[in-house]
Amino acid sequence: MKNLFLLLTALFIFSCGSDDPEITITQCVDDEINVFASQACIGSGDLTKWNFDGLDVYCFNEGTCISDSQAFIYNGNCDLICVLGGIQGTQICDGLDWSSNANLIGVVYRY
C-alpha cells in the first residue's frame, strides 16, 4: 500500500505545471467534491482524473493522515469501480493491476 501511495504521490508532484490543460469532470463528480473534501486529509488528499483500461475514471484519494487510507475509483457516472489501498494494500481494480493499466490525466482538486 505504501508503494501505491508513493507512486501516486510521485505522479501527482510531477504532473503539476502551468501548462496543464483544463481537466473536465462530470457533474456528479463535481457534486461529490464537497462531500469528499470533508473526509479527505488536508494537505495530502486529492481528486485526480485517470485513463484506466480505456475509460476516464476519477480517483478520490483520502490522503496520508489516515492509517491504511484508501483511494476510491469512480467512473464518470459516479459508480464505484474499486477501492485501492486499505489494510490489504489492494492494487487490483476491476480485475486489472492499477499501475499497469492507469495513466494520469491530471489533478482535479487538492485538499
Secondary structure, 3 states (H helix, E strand, C coil): CHHHHHHHHHHHHHHCCCCCCCCCCCHHHHHHHHHHHCCCCCCCCEEEEEEECCEEEEEEECCCCCCCCEEEEEECCCCEEEEEECCCCECEECCEEHHHHEEEEEEEEEC
